[in-house]
Amino acid sequence: QVQLVESGGGLVQAGGSLRLSCAASGRTFSSYTMGWFRQAPGKEREFLTRISWTSTYYADSVKGRFTISRDNAKNTVYLQMNSLKPEDTAVYYCAAKISSNTYNLWGQGTQVTVSS
């Protein structure tokens, strides 16, 4: 079964850091574009960042604070989040573009809560 499983969420104080992981299974994901999104209560899902075979891209809201990386040997993508703010509180999702121009495989999400 092809799936993505996020982990690493939790409660952190403003200014702190967290590292989220997205473990892929069921196939090799090294050639696929992977992305991170988040959804806060009452808000639409927001794109944060993506990583392809050759490049990364960040939304302005997280540029300079968040870093996406991947370990293809572990079939895992990471999101390092620094200088966290209360407005970063959301459920964070990873997603993959599998032979598609859109994200068509999603994880179940992991909650990140930033206290002020």
C-alpha positions in Angstrom: 0.0 0.0 0.0 1.4 3.4 -1.0 1.2 5.8 1.8 2.7 8.9 3.5 2.9 9.1 7.3 3.8 12.4 9.0 5.3 12.7 12.5 7.1 15.2 14.7 4.2 17.5 15.5 3.6 18.8 19.0 3.4 21.8 21.3 6.2 24.3 21.2 6.6 27.9 22.5 6.9 30.8 20.2 10.4 31.1 18.9 11.0 27.4 19.1 11.7 24.8 16.5 10.2 21.5 15.4 11.2 19.0 12.7 8.4 17.2 10.9 9.0 13.9 9.0 7.1 12.4 6.2 7.8 8.7 5.7 6.8 7.2 2.4 6.2 3.6 1.8 4.9 1.3 -0.9 7.2 2.6 -3.6 10.4 4.7 -4.1 9.6 8.4 -3.9 13.0 9.8 -4.8 11.9 11.0 -8.2 8.6 12.5 -7.1 8.0 16.1 -6.1 7.0 16.3 -2.4 5.3 19.1 -0.7 4.2 20.4 2.7 0.9 22.1 3.4 -0.9 23.2 6.5 -4.5 23.9 7.5 -5.5 26.1 10.4 -9.0 25.9 11.9 -11.4 27.8 9.8 -8.9 28.4 7.0 -8.1 26.8 3.7 -5.2 24.5 3.2 -2.0 26.5 2.5 0.9 25.5 0.4 4.2 25.9 2.2 7.1 24.3 0.3 8.0 21.7 -2.2 11.1 19.7 -3.2 11.8 18.1 -6.5 14.8 16.1 -7.7 16.6 19.3 -8.4 15.1 22.3 -6.5 13.1 23.6 -3.7 10.5 26.4 -3.5 9.0 28.2 -0.5 5.9 30.3 0.1 6.6 33.8 1.3 5.0 33.0 4.7 7.7 30.5 5.6 10.7 31.5 3.5 13.8 31.9 5.7 12.2 30.0 8.7 11.3 26.6 7.2 13.6 24.3 5.3 12.5 21.2 3.3 14.9 18.4 2.7 14.7 14.7 1.7 16.7 11.6 2.5 16.0 9.3 -0.5 17.7 6.4 1.1 15.1 6.6 3.9 12.3 7.5 1.6 11.6 10.4 3.9 11.0 14.2 3.5 11.6 16.6 6.4 10.3 20.1 7.3 12.6 21.9 9.7 10.6 24.7 11.2 12.4 27.5 13.1 11.3 30.7 14.8 7.8 29.4 15.1 5.0 31.8 15.7 1.5 31.3 17.1 0.1 31.8 13.6 2.0 28.7 12.5 -0.5 26.6 14.5 -2.2 24.1 12.1 -2.3 20.6 11.0 0.6 20.0 8.7 0.4 17.6 5.8 2.9 16.2 3.3 1.9 15.2 -0.2 3.4 13.7 -3.3 2.9 14.2 -7.0 2.9 10.6 -8.3 3.0 10.7 -12.1 0.8 13.7 -12.0 1.0 17.5 -12.1 -1.1 17.7 -9.0 -0.6 16.4 -5.5 -2.5 13.1 -5.5 -1.2 11.3 -2.4 -1.6 12.8 1.0 -0.6 11.9 4.6 -3.0 12.0 7.5 -1.5 15.2 9.0 0.3 16.1 12.2 -0.8 18.8 14.6 1.6 21.7 15.4 0.6 24.1 18.1 2.7 27.1 18.9 2.0 28.9 22.2 2.6 32.5 22.8 
